[in-house]
Amino acid sequence: MKQFKPGMLPAAGAALLGAVLLASCAGKHGTLESASHHLDATSVKGVQFSATGKWFQFGQAPAPGQAWPAFEVSAYAAEIHYEGPAARVQLTRKQIVEPGRERPAPVDQQFDQYVSGGTAWNAQVGQAASPPTPQPAAVEERQAEIWTTPQGFLRAALGANAQVSPSENGSEVRFELGGHRYAGLINKQDEVERVQTWISNPVLGDALDEVTYTDYKNFGGLVFPARIQRSLGGFPVLDITVSDAAKLADTAPAVPAQVAAAPAALVVESQLVAPGVFYLRGGTHHSVAIEQAQQVVVVEAPQNEERSNAVIAKVKELIPGKPIRFVVNTHQHFDHSGGLRSYVDEGATVVTHAANRAFYEAAWTNPRTLQPDRLAKSGKAPVWLTFTDRLVLDDARHPVEIHPLAGNGHNDAFALVYLPKEKLLIEADAYTPAAAGATPAPAPNPYSVNLYRNVQRLKLDVAQIAALHGPGLVKLQDLKLAIGEAR
Ligand SMILES: [Zn+2]
């Protein structure tokens, strides 16, 4: 019965045989109880599995509205502990460069990712001496990875007094866990076919996280799917073929002391670039505030509302009494756009490439019940200022020029910002200055080469660069050195 494959027989015969087999089996199939028994959900303390396939970089579409870019996964090993709960995922991935798109030469990237209770972190692969890095933004997603596994879903459903209703092909199971809704389908083979949950995202609001499981096999005592396909926000994030799976007895990983002790407070480091121009740096993502006669322009609203609120507070402290009228968005990658909505609530107009507007408008109408932000509460309507060519936010002292960054493989609706009075270039992701002492890249980054070509094409007289990632202000000469243009 368990090995029965309808696809191996003509449809009518398969249906008939299926019905006969079902009738001949003891007990009822397709229920929460029968599936839990079949998948050993109540006795198993955890599962581990290894796989290969594809991984996709959520929130980093090469153009607004496109699918997340794909990576080849040569190794994937997951340990899921239900009694913790905790999880560890190790993976090795390498970007698959899309035809016609210029990207840096792909290299294997190794990750070692953890969640334990409400804490997420990454270990530094191959650098035992480096401290683990907290990943607070990944907690919800990694917790969902635990409770969407077939055994995890069934365990959680049994413990959460799930609502079970018969469906055409088995049962539909719904429950709530830690403020998150879960819904899944159990088929007549007592397999969990699909699990849906919703996790909060600064850009997408309540984002659908959906996993489908097919091709169940008995892996030496553990019945587990051989194919796992997961999508987040409407596009695939994982598609793997499982080669090995087993019950897990190991104890769950504990939160490292450095992560547990990590400060929660957000730091905004301010550096005066020129009178009225402030480089506002964070741990990984930076912004620039420019004081104009009547208003403030902020370039970039990265990460999330927490970051935006900290930057907005710093701007008010540095430039008291002037409203933030414009927030300039370099591109729609989620790490660069997740804080935009807070500025909308603050009363700022969003300045972005015309190709991004429809994407944001659609994303921003999604429900935001999991983590309502300022804009969800105030209900203000966004105001847009879009461009497809040079745009100037004019001012006698500090005019701000915005130019599309044409032909850059990183993103198709991409912009650079230029302050002609200060000869300052502001850009994200096209060029990230190297940290002091870093080993130079083996080949010039094509995104950086393209940035420099754009600077030349637009005849921008750049003295300094305030990159929105990296260790600090640099000179144009540093960009030229990085791409091998300097003599
Ligand atoms: Zn980007």
Boltz pocket constraint, residues with backbone or C-beta under 6 A from the ligand:
constraints:
  - pocket:
      binder: B
      contacts: [[A, 331], [A, 333], [A, 336], [A, 410], [A, 411], [A, 428], [A, 429]]
      max_distance: 6.0
